[in-house]
Every structure is written in structure tokens, then in C-alpha cells.
């Protein structure tokens, strides 16, 4: 098991971003920042599939066209199931790759539509997509755990909090 330490966010240009995304897709992990300081990664062995409501074409080459430098931050999160929201309503200034490693994370969109991302599934959030998550007790017998890799323009803050657009049930 690998030990995780707090690392500063990486600043990458076009070539560096391609290498980082490629390495993350091949190796399954990238730099882990802050969320699980001093802990360990979950055991390997999951087969990842893609689950998305966005119109993302995953066939063939995956290319990100980026004009300027970006900040790449990966966090590992753990949530105990409850009726409370995980975090607050927000959007990101760039694409986000969210991979659940244990349990089921339920995401809610701006109209309170919901979808589940389960262990072994990856969801790609679009830039500007407003959402929030829940670790619902009825769907989880243990903690929900996931990696989030955010790619956003250098010099901007991310995530960006927003007022709740609806109330999930």
C-alpha cells in the first residue's frame, strides 16, 4: 500500500497536461492532494467503466485542447453515509474526472435530477456543471470513497460555490 502525503498542486502546460492525463488513465492514480494525508490508498483490482449523462465520446483518442496553463489537483475523499449533502453546491472551472472506489455516490444536478456512480465507475463532469453529492445510507453499507481529478485554468479558484438551485429529496 502506498502512503499519501500532502503535495502542492501541479501546474502544467499543454504537453504536461497530456502526459498527466495519460498517466492517470494508464496508472489509475495521479498526485493525491490533501484529502487523505497520512493514510493509504484503497486496494487495487477494480475494473473501471465510464458512466456519464454528458455527451462525452470516449471512443478513440481522448484529447483535451487547452490554450493556457492549467492546475491539476487530485483528491481522495471518504464520506460516511447520511442524509446530509457531501460538500456544498458548486461547479468547476474545468473538467473533472470522478472515480468511485467504494460504495455509491449519488450526484444531484441543478434541477435535482440524480444519478449514481458506484465503485469502479468514473464520471466526467463538464466545465460549469452545477452539482452536489450524497452518500445515501440505503445505498451504502460502509463508507463511500472516491478520487476527484480537477483540471482548471491557472490562477482561478476551484471549486466555485453556488446557491442551492433546488432541494434534493
N, CA and C of each residue as an Amber inpcrd file, in Angstrom:
protein
   507
   0.8350000  -1.1840000   0.0000000   0.0000000   0.0000000   0.0000000
   0.8770000   1.2440000   0.0000000   0.4640000   2.2440000  -0.7400000
   1.2230000   3.4790000  -0.8420000   0.7640000   4.4550000   0.2310000
   1.6890000   5.1740000   0.8050000   1.3500000   6.2090000   1.7670000
   1.1430000   7.5120000   1.0110000   0.1370000   8.2520000   1.4180000
  -0.1830000   9.5030000   0.7410000   0.3210000  10.6620000   1.5790000
   0.9330000  11.6090000   0.9310000   1.3820000  12.8000000   1.6260000
   0.8080000  14.0190000   0.9290000   0.7270000  15.1220000   1.6450000
   0.1860000  16.3430000   1.0710000   1.1930000  16.9200000   0.0840000
   0.7230000  17.1580000  -1.1250000   1.5770000  17.6870000  -2.1730000
   0.9580000  18.9500000  -2.7420000   1.7790000  19.8830000  -3.2300000
   1.2180000  21.0950000  -3.8360000   0.5880000  20.7560000  -5.1730000
  -0.3820000  21.5740000  -5.6480000  -0.9710000  21.3200000  -6.9560000
   0.0830000  21.4570000  -8.0400000  -0.0920000  20.7230000  -9.1270000
   0.8470000  20.7870000 -10.2350000   0.3830000  21.8210000 -11.2400000
   1.3100000  22.5110000 -11.8430000   0.9950000  23.4720000 -12.8870000
   1.5910000  22.9230000 -14.1690000   0.7360000  22.7170000 -15.1560000
   1.1790000  22.0580000 -16.3690000   0.7960000  22.8530000 -17.6040000
   1.6240000  22.7730000 -18.6240000   1.2810000  23.3310000 -19.9260000
   0.6030000  22.2490000 -20.7420000   0.4620000  22.4670000 -22.0520000
  -0.2290000  21.5180000 -22.9210000   0.3880000  20.1290000 -22.9010000
   1.6850000  20.0500000 -23.0950000   2.3520000  18.7590000 -23.1380000
   2.2860000  18.0640000 -21.7800000   2.5200000  18.8160000 -20.7050000
   2.4760000  18.2450000 -19.3580000   1.1000000  17.7380000 -19.0030000
   0.0510000  18.4460000 -19.4400000  -1.3140000  18.0220000 -19.1610000
  -1.5940000  16.7030000 -19.8590000  -1.2130000  16.5880000 -21.1230000
  -1.4340000  15.3410000 -21.8520000  -0.7410000  14.1860000 -21.1510000
   0.4910000  14.4100000 -20.7030000   1.2380000  13.3640000 -20.0030000
   0.5560000  13.0070000 -18.6890000   0.0860000  14.0070000 -17.9430000
  -0.5620000  13.7540000 -16.6440000  -1.8620000  12.9880000 -16.8220000
  -2.6950000  13.4010000 -17.7850000  -3.9640000  12.7120000 -18.0070000
  -3.6960000  11.2980000 -18.5060000  -2.7500000  11.1430000 -19.4200000
  -2.4050000   9.8150000 -19.9190000  -1.9060000   8.9090000 -18.8160000
  -1.0290000   9.4380000 -17.9650000  -0.5030000   8.6450000 -16.8510000
  -1.6240000   8.2730000 -15.8880000  -2.5240000   9.2100000 -15.6140000
  -3.6310000   8.9230000 -14.7020000  -4.5220000   7.8350000 -15.2730000
  -4.7810000   7.8710000 -16.5850000  -5.6230000   6.8510000 -17.1910000
  -4.9270000   5.4910000 -17.2250000  -3.6180000   5.4790000 -17.4560000
  -2.8780000   4.2240000 -17.5250000  -2.6470000   3.6530000 -16.1360000
  -2.1940000   4.4760000 -15.2000000  -1.8370000   4.0010000 -13.8710000
  -3.0180000   3.9550000 -12.9160000  -4.0830000   4.6920000 -13.2100000
  -5.2540000   4.6710000 -12.3670000  -5.2140000   5.6940000 -11.2460000
  -4.0740000   6.3280000 -11.0060000  -3.9910000   7.3620000  -9.9850000
  -3.0440000   8.4440000 -10.4640000  -3.1350000   9.5980000  -9.8650000
  -2.1680000  10.6660000 -10.1060000  -1.8410000  11.2720000  -8.7500000
  -1.3380000  12.4740000  -8.7240000  -0.9750000  13.0950000  -7.4570000
  -2.1930000  13.2080000  -6.5480000  -2.0680000  12.7430000  -5.3340000
  -3.1540000  12.8530000  -4.3710000  -2.8530000  14.0480000  -3.4850000
  -3.8020000  14.9440000  -3.3480000  -3.5740000  16.1960000  -2.6440000
  -4.5270000  16.3440000  -1.4690000  -4.0230000  16.4090000  -0.2890000
  -4.7120000  16.8530000   0.9160000  -5.7080000  15.8940000   1.5430000
  -6.6900000  15.3790000   0.8250000  -7.8400000  14.7510000   1.4450000
  -7.4960000  13.5810000   2.3660000  -6.4870000  12.7920000   2.0640000
  -6.1820000  11.6190000   2.8760000  -4.7210000  11.6710000   3.2890000
  -4.3510000  12.6770000   4.0340000  -2.9670000  12.8600000   4.4500000
  -2.6040000  11.7950000   5.4730000  -1.5040000  11.0880000   5.2170000
  -1.0220000  10.0880000   6.1540000  -1.7790000   8.7780000   6.1160000
  -2.7290000   8.6110000   5.1810000  -3.4970000   7.3770000   5.0920000
  -2.9220000   6.4790000   4.0250000  -3.7430000   5.6050000   3.4930000
  -3.2740000   4.7190000   2.4280000  -4.3260000   4.6300000   1.3420000
  -3.8830000   4.2450000   0.1550000  -4.7860000   4.0930000  -0.9750000
  -5.6160000   2.8320000  -0.8000000  -6.8000000   2.7890000  -1.4300000
  -7.5930000   1.5630000  -1.3630000  -6.8790000   0.4650000  -2.1550000
  -7.2480000  -0.7740000  -1.8930000  -6.6130000  -1.8670000  -2.6240000
  -6.9700000  -1.7820000  -4.0980000  -6.0360000  -2.2010000  -4.9300000
  -6.2470000  -2.1580000  -6.3790000  -7.1100000  -3.3340000  -6.7990000
  -7.4530000  -3.3900000  -8.0560000  -8.1730000  -4.5310000  -8.5770000
  -9.5360000  -4.1980000  -9.1390000  -9.9460000  -2.9410000  -9.1340000
 -11.2290000  -2.5720000  -9.7170000 -11.0850000  -2.4600000 -11.2260000
 -12.1110000  -2.8410000 -11.9470000 -12.1610000  -2.5990000 -13.3820000
 -13.0620000  -1.3990000 -13.5760000 -12.5320000  -0.3260000 -14.1290000
 -13.2900000   0.9110000 -14.2370000 -14.0910000   0.9750000 -15.5230000
 -15.3230000   1.4160000 -15.3980000 -16.1720000   1.6630000 -16.5560000
 -16.5940000   3.1190000 -16.5030000 -17.0480000   3.6580000 -17.6120000
 -17.4470000   5.0530000 -17.6570000 -18.9540000   5.1620000 -17.5610000
 -19.4190000   6.0860000 -16.7300000 -20.8430000   6.3520000 -16.5880000
 -21.0230000   7.8540000 -16.6330000 -21.7780000   8.3450000 -17.5910000
 -21.9140000   9.7900000 -17.7270000 -23.2480000  10.1550000 -18.3510000
 -23.8100000  11.2950000 -17.9510000 -25.0000000  11.8090000 -18.6160000
 -24.6020000  12.8860000 -19.6140000 -23.3250000  13.2270000 -19.6360000
 -22.8320000  14.2170000 -20.5910000 -22.5680000  13.5330000 -21.9220000
 -22.5970000  14.3150000 -22.9840000 -22.3040000  13.7420000 -24.2980000
 -20.7970000  13.7420000 -24.5110000 -20.1360000  12.7830000 -23.8940000
 -18.6820000  12.6580000 -23.9950000 -18.3880000  11.4210000 -24.8280000
 -17.6660000  11.5950000 -25.9470000 -17.3120000  10.4680000 -26.7900000
 -16.0090000   9.8850000 -26.2800000 -16.0640000   8.6880000 -25.7210000
 -14.8880000   8.0710000 -25.1370000 -14.1810000   7.1290000 -26.1090000
 -14.6980000   6.9860000 -27.3330000 -14.0750000   6.0940000 -28.3090000
 -12.8420000   6.7630000 -28.9110000 -11.8530000   5.9710000 -29.2440000
 -10.6600000   6.5040000 -29.8970000  -9.8090000   7.3300000 -28.9620000
  -9.0480000   8.2590000 -29.5350000  -8.1660000   9.1220000 -28.7460000
  -8.9700000  10.1020000 -27.9140000  -8.5180000  10.3310000 -26.7010000
  -9.1140000  11.3540000 -25.8470000  -8.1530000  12.5250000 -25.8590000
  -8.6090000  13.6660000 -26.3220000  -7.7470000  14.8390000 -26.4210000
  -8.4010000  16.0200000 -25.7200000  -7.6210000  16.7250000 -24.9410000
  -8.0830000  17.9450000 -24.3060000  -7.3520000  19.0980000 -24.9680000
  -8.0950000  20.0420000 -25.4880000  -7.4820000  21.1990000 -26.1220000
  -7.4500000  22.3240000 -25.0930000  -6.2470000  22.7080000 -24.7150000
  -6.0790000  23.7200000 -23.6790000  -5.1210000  24.7860000 -24.1830000
  -5.5610000  26.0440000 -24.1130000  -4.7500000  27.1590000 -24.5900000
  -3.6750000  27.5730000 -23.6000000  -4.0370000  27.6500000 -22.3480000
  -3.1420000  28.1770000 -21.3320000  -2.7700000  27.1000000 -20.3140000
  -1.9140000  27.4780000 -19.3750000  -1.5330000  26.5540000 -18.3020000
  -2.7400000  26.2340000 -17.4300000  -2.7380000  25.0250000 -16.8870000
  -3.8180000  24.5950000 -16.0050000  -3.2320000  24.0880000 -14.6910000
  -4.0670000  24.0690000 -13.6850000  -3.7210000  23.4530000 -12.4110000
  -4.4190000  22.1000000 -12.3950000  -3.7030000  21.0590000 -12.0000000
  -4.2670000  19.7140000 -11.8950000  -4.1930000  19.3180000 -10.4260000
  -5.3450000  18.9880000  -9.8460000  -5.4090000  18.6090000  -8.4340000
  -6.2170000  17.3290000  -8.3090000  -5.6620000  16.3530000  -7.6090000
  -6.4030000  15.1160000  -7.3420000  -6.5580000  14.9770000  -5.8370000
  -7.7770000  14.6610000  -5.4200000  -8.0430000  14.4360000  -4.0000000
  -8.6960000  13.0660000  -3.8380000  -8.5270000  12.4920000  -2.6670000
  -9.1830000  11.2490000  -2.3110000 -10.1260000  11.5690000  -1.1620000
 -11.4050000  11.2470000  -1.3180000 -12.4070000  11.6120000  -0.3190000
 -13.0930000  10.3850000   0.2440000 -13.4960000  10.4870000   1.5010000
 -14.2440000   9.4400000   2.1900000 -15.4420000  10.1050000   2.8540000
 -16.6430000   9.5510000   2.6320000 -17.8580000  10.1000000   3.2490000
 -18.6150000   8.9750000   3.9350000 -19.0250000   9.2340000   5.1660000
 -19.8740000   8.3030000   5.8980000 -21.3080000   8.5200000   5.4380000
 -22.0280000   7.4650000   5.0890000 -23.4050000   7.6270000   4.6300000
 -24.2700000   8.3760000   5.6390000 -25.0570000   9.3220000   5.1470000
 -26.0010000  10.0960000   5.9590000 -26.9630000  10.7970000   5.0110000
 -27.9430000  11.4580000   5.5830000 -28.8990000  12.2160000   4.7740000
 -28.3550000  13.5680000   4.3520000 -27.1790000  13.9310000   4.8730000
 -26.6050000  15.2560000   4.5720000 -25.9080000  15.2520000   3.2140000
 -25.7970000  16.4350000   2.6370000 -25.0530000  16.5940000   1.3880000
 -23.5660000  16.4140000   1.6530000 -22.8460000  15.9050000   0.6670000
 -21.3920000  15.8070000   0.7410000 -20.8620000  17.1010000   0.1290000
 -20.3650000  17.9880000   0.9610000 -19.9220000  19.2910000   0.4680000
 -21.1130000  20.2020000   0.2200000 -20.9110000  21.1750000  -0.6620000
 -21.9840000  22.1200000  -0.9730000 -22.1560000  22.2010000  -2.4870000
 -23.2430000  22.8310000  -2.9070000 -23.4810000  23.0150000  -4.3390000
 -22.3130000  23.7930000  -4.9320000 -21.8830000  23.3930000  -6.1270000
 -20.7100000  24.0260000  -6.7360000 -20.6280000  23.6890000  -8.2230000
 -19.6930000  24.3620000  -8.8850000 -19.2980000  23.9660000 -10.2370000
 -17.7840000  24.1150000 -10.3150000 -17.2100000  23.6100000 -11.3970000
 -15.7610000  23.6800000 -11.5890000 -15.4370000  24.4940000 -12.8380000
 -14.2830000  25.1360000 -12.8260000 -13.8260000  25.9630000 -13.9430000
 -13.1420000  25.1550000 -15.0460000 -13.1900000  23.8650000 -14.9440000
 -12.6120000  22.9650000 -15.9430000 -13.2060000  21.5900000 -15.7620000
 -12.8370000  20.6340000 -16.6060000 -13.3930000  19.2850000 -16.4770000
 -12.9210000  18.5950000 -15.2040000 -13.7380000  17.6730000 -14.7190000
 -13.4270000  16.9140000 -13.5060000 -13.6550000  15.4350000 -13.8010000
 -12.7110000  14.6070000 -13.3730000 -12.8330000  13.1600000 -13.5200000
 -13.0220000  12.5930000 -12.1200000 -14.1820000  12.0050000 -11.8630000
 -14.5410000  11.4810000 -10.5430000 -14.6360000   9.9620000 -10.6420000
 -13.8310000   9.2390000  -9.8570000 -13.8350000   7.7740000  -9.8700000
 -14.1370000   7.2570000  -8.4730000 -15.2310000   6.5190000  -8.3340000
 -15.6320000   5.9470000  -7.0470000 -14.8960000   4.6180000  -6.8550000
 -14.2880000   4.4500000  -5.6740000 -13.5390000   3.2270000  -5.3740000
 -14.2550000   2.3270000  -4.3720000 -15.2300000   2.8670000  -3.6160000
 -16.0100000   2.0710000  -2.6620000 -17.3720000   2.7110000  -2.4830000
 -18.4190000   1.9000000  -2.4620000 -19.7610000   2.4090000  -2.2300000
 -20.3870000   3.0330000  -3.4550000 -21.4320000   3.8320000  -3.2090000
 -22.1690000   4.5130000  -4.2760000 -22.3460000   5.9730000  -3.9020000
 -21.8820000   6.8660000  -4.7520000 -22.0570000   8.3010000  -4.5730000
 -23.2060000   8.7410000  -5.4660000 -24.2120000   9.3830000  -4.8820000
 -25.3440000   9.8850000  -5.6470000 -25.1050000  11.3570000  -5.9240000
 -25.1250000  11.7320000  -7.2040000 -24.9380000  13.1240000  -7.6040000
 -26.2820000  13.7320000  -7.9720000 -26.4440000  15.0220000  -7.6640000
 -27.6630000  15.7670000  -7.9900000 -27.2860000  16.9430000  -8.8690000
 -28.0480000  17.1060000  -9.9680000 -27.8400000  18.2300000 -10.8670000
 -28.6730000  19.4290000 -10.4480000 -28.5760000  20.5060000 -11.2130000
 -29.2240000  21.7790000 -10.8790000 -30.7480000  21.7040000 -10.8420000
 -31.3520000  20.6800000 -11.4480000 -32.8090000  20.5190000 -11.3900000
 -33.2010000  19.3960000 -10.4190000 -32.2430000  18.9560000  -9.6020000
 -32.3970000  17.8720000  -8.6250000 -32.5900000  16.5090000  -9.2710000
 -32.2600000  16.4010000 -10.5680000 -32.1890000  15.0710000 -11.1620000
 -31.0050000  14.3730000 -10.5080000 -31.0420000  13.0480000 -10.3720000
 -29.9540000  12.3560000  -9.6890000 -29.4940000  11.1510000 -10.4830000
 -28.2550000  10.7400000 -10.2280000 -27.6780000   9.5450000 -10.8260000
 -26.6240000   9.0120000  -9.8770000 -26.4170000   7.7060000  -9.9270000
 -25.4810000   7.0340000  -9.0320000 -24.1780000   6.7140000  -9.7550000
 -23.0640000   6.8860000  -9.0480000 -21.7530000   6.4670000  -9.5030000
 -21.2890000   5.4450000  -8.4670000 -21.1280000   4.2000000  -8.8890000
 -20.7830000   3.1190000  -7.9680000 -19.3110000   2.7480000  -8.0870000
 -18.8310000   1.9610000  -7.1260000 -17.4290000   1.5210000  -7.1150000
 -17.0480000   0.9550000  -8.4680000 -15.9310000   1.4470000  -8.9950000
 -15.4450000   1.0010000 -10.2890000 -15.9430000   1.8300000 -11.4490000
 -16.7810000   2.8330000 -11.1810000 -17.2890000   3.6900000 -12.2460000
 -16.6260000   5.0600000 -12.1950000 -16.5160000   5.6840000 -13.3650000
 -15.9470000   7.0170000 -13.4980000 -16.9780000   7.9300000 -14.1330000
 -17.0800000   9.1470000 -13.6180000 -17.9910000  10.1540000 -14.1580000
 -17.1580000  11.3740000 -14.5500000 -17.4130000  11.9410000 -15.7200000
 -16.6990000  13.1370000 -16.1610000 -17.6550000  14.3160000 -16.0730000
 -17.3180000  15.2770000 -15.1910000 -18.1270000  16.4810000 -15.0390000
 -17.7050000  17.5010000 -16.0950000 -18.6880000  18.1560000 -16.6890000
 -18.4090000  19.2110000 -17.6570000 -18.0610000  20.5070000 -16.9410000
 -17.2660000  21.3430000 -17.5770000 -16.9530000  22.6670000 -17.0520000
 -18.2610000  23.4210000 -16.8110000 -18.4230000  23.9900000 -15.6180000
 -19.6070000  24.7810000 -15.3050000 -20.8230000  23.9810000 -14.8670000
 -20.7440000  22.6620000 -14.8120000 -21.8800000  21.8260000 -14.4130000
 -22.1170000  21.9630000 -12.9130000 -23.3020000  22.4430000 -12.5350000
 -23.6500000  22.6400000 -11.1240000 -24.1440000  21.3120000 -10.5540000
 -23.5490000  20.8990000  -9.4140000 -23.9950000  19.6640000  -8.7720000
 -23.5650000  19.5950000  -7.3200000 -24.0680000  18.5570000  -6.6430000
 -23.7080000  18.2380000  -5.2600000 -23.8860000  16.7330000  -5.1080000
 -23.2870000  16.1480000  -4.0730000 -23.3900000  14.7040000  -3.8810000
 -23.9480000  14.3240000  -2.5280000 -24.3550000  13.0550000  -2.4210000
 -24.8120000  12.4610000  -1.1630000 -24.3020000  11.0270000  -1.0940000
 -23.9700000  10.6000000   0.1150000 -23.6610000   9.1910000   0.3820000
 -24.8820000   8.6550000   1.1260000 -25.8470000   8.1560000   0.3980000
 -27.1520000   7.7670000   0.9520000 -27.0450000   6.4280000   1.7010000
 -27.4960000   6.3980000   2.9810000 -27.3810000   5.1730000   3.7790000
 -28.0190000   3.9390000   3.1320000 -29.1830000   4.0770000   2.5040000
 -29.8740000   2.9280000   1.9050000 -29.0770000   2.3070000   0.7590000
 -28.1430000   3.0530000   0.1790000 -27.3520000   2.5510000  -0.9520000
 -25.9520000   2.1140000  -0.5410000 -25.5990000   2.2910000   0.7480000
 -24.2280000   2.0220000   1.1940000 -24.1960000   1.3330000   2.5460000
 -23.4640000   0.2170000   2.6290000 -23.2960000  -0.4660000   3.9120000
 -22.0470000   0.0270000   4.6360000 -21.1970000   0.7430000   3.9290000
 -19.9780000   1.2990000   4.5160000 -19.7110000   2.6680000   3.9120000
 -18.5100000   3.1760000   4.1290000 -18.1490000   4.4950000   3.6080000
 -18.1260000   4.5180000   2.0840000 -18.3250000   5.7240000   1.5420000
 -18.1820000   5.9590000   0.1050000 -16.8210000   6.6230000  -0.0810000
 -16.0380000   6.1260000  -1.0400000 -14.6880000   6.6380000  -1.2630000
 -14.5010000   6.9160000  -2.7520000 -13.8150000   8.0390000  -3.0620000
 -13.6080000   8.3840000  -4.4640000 -12.4120000   9.3060000  -4.6600000
 -11.8750000   9.2550000  -5.8990000 -10.8380000  10.1720000  -6.3610000
 -11.5110000  11.2320000  -7.2160000 -11.0730000  12.4670000  -7.0810000
 -11.5380000  13.5530000  -7.9380000 -10.3120000  14.2220000  -8.5290000
 -10.2180000  14.2580000  -9.8580000  -9.1270000  14.9590000 -10.5290000
  -9.7160000  16.1590000 -11.2400000  -9.2780000  17.3580000 -10.8080000
  -9.7850000  18.6210000 -11.3580000  -8.7180000  19.2550000 -12.2380000
  -9.1160000  19.7400000 -13.4100000  -8.2330000  20.4540000 -14.3180000
  -8.8580000  21.8270000 -14.5410000  -8.1980000  22.8770000 -14.0880000
  -8.8000000  24.2080000 -14.2160000  -7.7290000  25.2450000 -14.5280000
  -8.1360000  26.3630000 -15.1610000  -7.1620000  27.3720000 -15.5770000
  -6.3280000  27.8930000 -14.4060000  -5.0300000  27.9910000 -14.6460000
  -4.1170000  28.5200000 -13.6350000  -4.5810000  29.9070000 -13.2070000
  -4.5590000  30.1590000 -11.9110000  -4.9330000  31.4720000 -11.3830000
  -6.4010000  31.6070000 -11.0260000  -7.2190000  30.5850000 -11.3130000
  -8.6300000  30.6500000 -10.9240000  -8.8420000  29.7790000  -9.6930000
  -9.9320000  30.0180000  -8.9930000 -10.2330000  29.1800000  -7.8310000
 -11.1620000  28.0490000  -8.2730000 -11.0970000  26.9480000  -7.5570000
 -11.9020000  25.8010000  -7.9130000 -12.0260000  24.8940000  -6.7050000
 -13.1900000  24.3780000  -6.3680000 -14.4880000  24.5820000  -6.9990000
 -15.0780000  25.9500000  -6.6600000 -16.1500000  26.3000000  -7.3840000
 -16.8230000  27.5800000  -7.1830000 -18.1710000  27.3010000  -6.5320000
 -18.3890000  27.7670000  -5.2780000 -19.6710000  27.5160000  -4.6090000
 -20.7930000  28.3320000  -5.2560000 -22.0100000  27.7570000  -5.2390000
 -23.1940000  28.4460000  -5.7490000 -24.3420000  28.2440000  -4.7550000
 -25.3380000  29.1190000  -4.8430000 -26.5280000  28.9460000  -4.0250000
 -27.2670000  27.6860000  -4.4890000 -27.8770000  26.9540000  -3.5530000
 -28.5880000  25.7440000  -3.9300000 -29.7010000  26.0460000  -4.9400000
 -29.6820000  25.3980000  -6.1220000 -30.7210000  25.6480000  -7.1190000
 -32.0040000  24.8590000  -6.8450000 -31.9220000  23.8250000  -5.9610000
 -33.0770000  23.0030000  -5.6250000 -32.7500000  22.2600000  -4.3220000
 -33.7110000  21.4980000  -3.8210000 -33.5080000  20.7210000  -2.5900000
 -33.6790000  19.2410000  -2.8980000 -32.5610000  18.4790000  -2.8990000
 -32.6760000  17.0410000  -3.1730000 -33.4970000  16.3350000  -2.0960000
 -34.2510000  15.3230000  -2.5040000 -35.0610000  14.5850000  -1.5260000
 -34.2600000  13.4500000  -0.9330000
